[in-house]
Amino acid sequence: MCRNIKTLRPPYAGTVTEDDMRAAALQYVRKVSGFRAPAAHNQAAFDEAVERVTAATRELLDALVVKGAHGN
């Protein structure tokens, strides 16, 4: 649970996949919740949080403008 979440934006990352974003979201939710694997009664809330953080990550990466990257 103590692994660092890797940077997903250029120039640190080339192609970022949905799996990359979900893995980062999962690490974040695990760290914040303190659970590596939640109990059954918390599973739905945990899974929903991972999906929402994944979506927020996708939106953030889509909106970022990195100067000097890809002709910017």
ChimeraX commands (.cxc) that place a marker at each C-alpha (Angstrom):
marker #1 position 0.00,0.00,0.00 radius 0.5
marker #1 position 2.94,2.34,0.39 radius 0.5
marker #1 position 3.93,2.42,-3.28 radius 0.5
marker #1 position 4.08,5.83,-4.87 radius 0.5
marker #1 position 1.58,6.76,-7.53 radius 0.5
marker #1 position 3.53,7.38,-10.73 radius 0.5
marker #1 position 3.23,10.59,-12.69 radius 0.5
marker #1 position 0.94,10.12,-15.69 radius 0.5
marker #1 position 1.60,13.29,-17.70 radius 0.5
marker #1 position 4.25,14.10,-20.29 radius 0.5
marker #1 position 7.19,14.13,-20.23 radius 0.5
marker #1 position 7.12,11.58,-17.41 radius 0.5
marker #1 position 4.73,9.25,-19.20 radius 0.5
marker #1 position 4.22,8.67,-22.91 radius 0.5
marker #1 position 1.02,6.81,-23.54 radius 0.5
marker #1 position -1.31,6.58,-20.56 radius 0.5
marker #1 position -3.87,3.80,-20.64 radius 0.5
marker #1 position -7.15,3.41,-18.81 radius 0.5
marker #1 position -5.44,0.68,-16.77 radius 0.5
marker #1 position -2.70,3.15,-15.75 radius 0.5
marker #1 position -5.31,5.65,-14.55 radius 0.5
marker #1 position -7.29,2.98,-12.71 radius 0.5
marker #1 position -4.15,1.64,-11.00 radius 0.5
marker #1 position -3.31,5.15,-9.77 radius 0.5
marker #1 position -6.89,5.64,-8.59 radius 0.5
marker #1 position -6.83,2.31,-6.77 radius 0.5
marker #1 position -3.59,3.25,-4.99 radius 0.5
marker #1 position -5.09,6.60,-3.99 radius 0.5
marker #1 position -8.30,5.06,-2.62 radius 0.5
marker #1 position -6.33,2.40,-0.76 radius 0.5
marker #1 position -4.11,5.03,0.82 radius 0.5
marker #1 position -6.95,7.36,1.78 radius 0.5
marker #1 position -9.20,4.59,3.12 radius 0.5
marker #1 position -6.44,2.63,4.83 radius 0.5
marker #1 position -7.78,-0.59,3.29 radius 0.5
marker #1 position -5.91,-2.73,0.79 radius 0.5
marker #1 position -9.05,-4.79,0.31 radius 0.5
marker #1 position -12.24,-3.47,1.91 radius 0.5
marker #1 position -14.71,-5.63,3.82 radius 0.5
marker #1 position -17.76,-6.78,1.87 radius 0.5
marker #1 position -19.94,-4.07,3.43 radius 0.5
marker #1 position -17.53,-1.38,2.15 radius 0.5
marker #1 position -16.82,-2.88,-1.29 radius 0.5
marker #1 position -19.43,-0.87,-3.22 radius 0.5
marker #1 position -18.25,2.45,-1.75 radius 0.5
marker #1 position -14.62,1.52,-2.40 radius 0.5
marker #1 position -15.31,0.52,-6.02 radius 0.5
marker #1 position -17.34,3.69,-6.65 radius 0.5
marker #1 position -14.51,5.82,-5.27 radius 0.5
marker #1 position -12.00,4.10,-7.59 radius 0.5
marker #1 position -14.25,4.75,-10.59 radius 0.5
marker #1 position -14.74,8.42,-9.67 radius 0.5
marker #1 position -11.03,9.02,-9.09 radius 0.5
marker #1 position -10.27,7.30,-12.40 radius 0.5
marker #1 position -12.74,9.60,-14.17 radius 0.5
marker #1 position -11.31,12.67,-12.44 radius 0.5
marker #1 position -7.80,11.59,-13.45 radius 0.5
marker #1 position -8.89,11.18,-17.08 radius 0.5
marker #1 position -10.51,14.65,-17.05 radius 0.5
marker #1 position -7.42,16.22,-15.50 radius 0.5
marker #1 position -5.00,14.64,-17.97 radius 0.5
marker #1 position -7.23,15.60,-20.90 radius 0.5
marker #1 position -7.33,19.23,-19.73 radius 0.5
marker #1 position -3.64,19.73,-18.88 radius 0.5
marker #1 position -1.48,21.74,-21.26 radius 0.5
marker #1 position 2.21,20.98,-20.85 radius 0.5
marker #1 position 4.45,23.65,-22.35 radius 0.5
marker #1 position 7.03,22.29,-24.73 radius 0.5
marker #1 position 5.33,18.91,-25.11 radius 0.5
marker #1 position 4.07,17.87,-28.55 radius 0.5
marker #1 position 4.51,21.29,-30.13 radius 0.5
marker #1 position 2.98,23.38,-27.29 radius 0.5
marker link #1:1,2 radius 0.2
marker link #1:2,3 radius 0.2
marker link #1:3,4 radius 0.2
marker link #1:4,5 radius 0.2
marker link #1:5,6 radius 0.2
marker link #1:6,7 radius 0.2
marker link #1:7,8 radius 0.2
marker link #1:8,9 radius 0.2
marker link #1:9,10 radius 0.2
marker link #1:10,11 radius 0.2
marker link #1:11,12 radius 0.2
marker link #1:12,13 radius 0.2
marker link #1:13,14 radius 0.2
marker link #1:14,15 radius 0.2
marker link #1:15,16 radius 0.2
marker link #1:16,17 radius 0.2
marker link #1:17,18 radius 0.2
marker link #1:18,19 radius 0.2
marker link #1:19,20 radius 0.2
marker link #1:20,21 radius 0.2
marker link #1:21,22 radius 0.2
marker link #1:22,23 radius 0.2
marker link #1:23,24 radius 0.2
marker link #1:24,25 radius 0.2
marker link #1:25,26 radius 0.2
marker link #1:26,27 radius 0.2
marker link #1:27,28 radius 0.2
marker link #1:28,29 radius 0.2
marker link #1:29,30 radius 0.2
marker link #1:30,31 radius 0.2
marker link #1:31,32 radius 0.2
marker link #1:32,33 radius 0.2
marker link #1:33,34 radius 0.2
marker link #1:34,35 radius 0.2
marker link #1:35,36 radius 0.2
marker link #1:36,37 radius 0.2
marker link #1:37,38 radius 0.2
marker link #1:38,39 radius 0.2
marker link #1:39,40 radius 0.2
marker link #1:40,41 radius 0.2
marker link #1:41,42 radius 0.2
marker link #1:42,43 radius 0.2
marker link #1:43,44 radius 0.2
marker link #1:44,45 radius 0.2
marker link #1:45,46 radius 0.2
marker link #1:46,47 radius 0.2
marker link #1:47,48 radius 0.2
marker link #1:48,49 radius 0.2
marker link #1:49,50 radius 0.2
marker link #1:50,51 radius 0.2
marker link #1:51,52 radius 0.2
marker link #1:52,53 radius 0.2
marker link #1:53,54 radius 0.2
marker link #1:54,55 radius 0.2
marker link #1:55,56 radius 0.2
marker link #1:56,57 radius 0.2
marker link #1:57,58 radius 0.2
marker link #1:58,59 radius 0.2
marker link #1:59,60 radius 0.2
marker link #1:60,61 radius 0.2
marker link #1:61,62 radius 0.2
marker link #1:62,63 radius 0.2
marker link #1:63,64 radius 0.2
marker link #1:64,65 radius 0.2
marker link #1:65,66 radius 0.2
marker link #1:66,67 radius 0.2
marker link #1:67,68 radius 0.2
marker link #1:68,69 radius 0.2
marker link #1:69,70 radius 0.2
marker link #1:70,71 radius 0.2
marker link #1:71,72 radius 0.2
view
